[in-house]
Amino acid sequence: MIHFELKDSGELKFEKFGEATEGKVMEWGYPLLDAALAEIADQTLTEGERANAIREAVAAERRRVVHRNKEPETELGKRIKRLSDVPAGLINTIVKSQARKSMDRFRGKGKVQ
């Protein structure tokens, strides 16, 4: 579950995740950190050792989860990307769709082979 606060202006503001949701997010999204936290809970460590173990797990997660900015597949798509803030996947879908429509309308000269 996700908890929101309803502001006087009518907007929703994120407050916190419920316990079950946070556990699943950690399990699926950050397995190395989740394992480190579980291991720390089972051991008697000093506060400094706990902090160090968590820092190492966070660093490992950051190395594991590398966000790659996908580039559009075509030169036209790359031009569109430079001019706008549209995701590359959406640009590729639009360019392919328009190319398909253009090719469907194309009529070559001569006999079909």
Secondary structure, DSSP 8 states (H G I E B T S, - for coil): -EEEEE-TTS-EEEEEE-HHHHHHHHHHH-HHHHHHHHHHHHS---HHHHHHHHHHHHHHHHHH--------SSHHHHHHHHHS---HHHHHHHHHHHHHHHHHH---SS---
